[in-house]
Amino acid sequence: MGSSHTAQNPSPKQVRKGTMSALTILIIRHSEKPGGPWPGSGLMPDGVPDKKSLVIRGWQRAGSWSALFGAGLGGLDYPAPSVIYAADPAASTGDEPSQRPFETVIPLAARLNLTPDTST
């Protein structure tokens, strides 16, 4: 019997070694919601308090995502994205939109010189 592993059906070893190109989708959730003494109040990028923005720890995590995915050191495990999607911070859905999803990707987008796509 021959091997069942082909270009269309690679073995796990082939995938780990990077012998195939593949589409990689990374999903990153925004960080903690502001409020109360912990985790504190939300802050806009310029430091202005905002109840719909990331807390300090959220900004730290956003910077960490930038280092992890934007430094080019992750290889196949943590590839740099070619497109970044985020919820539209100016959406008019009837409720005041959260800024956190967009703010989470700001440092990574800046590092990679990408503009986040907020059209979806």
C-alpha positions as CSV (number, residue, x, y, z in Angstrom):
1,M,0.0,0.0,0.0
2,G,1.2,3.5,-0.8
3,S,1.2,6.5,1.4
4,S,-2.0,8.5,1.6
5,H,-0.1,11.7,2.1
6,T,0.0,13.9,-1.0
7,A,0.2,17.6,-1.8
8,Q,-3.6,17.8,-1.2
9,N,-3.4,15.6,1.9
10,P,-0.1,16.4,3.7
11,S,1.2,14.4,6.6
12,P,1.4,16.3,9.9
13,K,5.2,16.2,9.6
14,Q,5.1,17.9,6.2
15,V,2.9,20.6,7.5
16,R,5.2,21.2,10.5
17,K,8.2,21.4,8.3
18,G,6.6,24.0,6.1
19,T,6.7,22.0,2.9
20,M,3.4,23.4,1.9
21,S,2.1,26.9,1.6
22,A,-1.1,27.5,3.5
23,L,-3.5,30.2,4.4
24,T,-3.1,31.1,8.0
25,I,-5.8,33.0,9.8
26,L,-5.1,34.5,13.2
27,I,-7.9,35.7,15.4
28,I,-7.0,38.0,18.2
29,R,-9.6,39.2,20.7
30,H,-9.4,42.6,22.2
31,S,-8.4,42.9,25.9
32,E,-10.2,43.7,29.1
33,K,-13.1,46.0,29.3
34,P,-12.6,49.2,31.3
35,G,-14.3,49.8,34.6
36,G,-13.8,49.8,38.3
37,P,-10.5,49.9,40.2
38,W,-9.4,46.8,38.2
39,P,-8.6,46.8,35.3
40,G,-9.0,50.6,35.5
41,S,-10.4,53.1,33.0
42,G,-10.1,52.9,29.2
43,L,-7.7,55.3,27.5
44,M,-7.6,56.5,23.9
45,P,-4.2,56.3,22.1
46,D,-3.5,59.9,23.2
47,G,-4.2,59.1,26.9
48,V,-7.7,60.6,27.0
49,P,-10.1,58.6,29.2
50,D,-12.7,56.7,27.2
51,K,-15.1,54.0,28.4
52,K,-15.0,52.2,25.0
53,S,-11.2,52.1,24.8
54,L,-8.5,49.7,25.9
55,V,-7.2,49.7,29.5
56,I,-3.5,50.0,30.1
57,R,-3.0,46.2,30.2
58,G,-4.9,46.1,26.8
59,W,-2.4,48.6,25.3
60,Q,0.4,46.5,26.7
61,R,-1.0,43.3,25.1
62,A,-1.6,45.2,21.8
63,G,2.1,46.0,21.8
64,S,3.0,42.4,22.6
65,W,1.0,41.2,19.5
66,S,3.0,43.7,17.5
67,A,6.3,42.3,18.7
68,L,5.1,38.7,18.3
69,F,3.6,39.0,14.8
70,G,5.5,42.0,13.5
71,A,9.1,41.3,14.3
72,G,9.6,38.6,11.6
73,L,10.9,36.1,14.2
74,G,7.9,33.8,14.5
75,G,8.5,31.8,11.3
76,L,5.7,29.5,10.5
77,D,4.3,29.5,14.0
78,Y,3.7,33.3,14.2
79,P,3.7,34.7,10.6
80,A,3.4,38.4,9.9
81,P,-0.1,39.1,8.5
82,S,-0.6,40.5,5.1
83,V,-4.0,41.9,6.0
84,I,-5.5,43.0,9.3
85,Y,-9.2,43.2,9.9
86,A,-10.9,45.0,12.8
87,A,-14.4,46.1,13.8
88,D,-15.1,49.6,12.5
89,P,-14.6,52.0,15.5
90,A,-16.9,54.5,13.8
91,A,-19.8,52.1,13.0
92,S,-23.3,53.4,13.4
93,T,-25.1,50.3,14.7
94,G,-27.3,52.2,17.1
95,D,-25.0,51.6,20.1
96,E,-21.8,53.5,20.7
97,P,-19.1,51.2,19.1
98,S,-16.3,49.8,21.1
99,Q,-12.9,51.1,20.1
100,R,-11.0,48.1,21.6
101,P,-11.0,45.8,18.6
102,F,-9.5,48.6,16.4
103,E,-7.1,49.8,19.1
104,T,-5.8,46.2,19.6
105,V,-4.4,46.1,16.0
106,I,-3.1,49.7,15.9
107,P,0.5,48.8,17.0
108,L,0.8,45.8,14.7
109,A,-0.6,47.6,11.7
110,A,1.8,50.5,12.3
111,R,4.8,48.2,12.6
112,L,3.9,46.4,9.3
113,N,2.8,49.6,7.6
114,L,-0.7,48.2,7.0
115,T,-4.1,49.9,7.2
116,P,-6.6,47.8,9.1
117,D,-9.6,46.8,7.0
118,T,-12.8,47.8,8.8
119,S,-15.2,47.2,6.0
120,T,-16.5,43.9,7.1
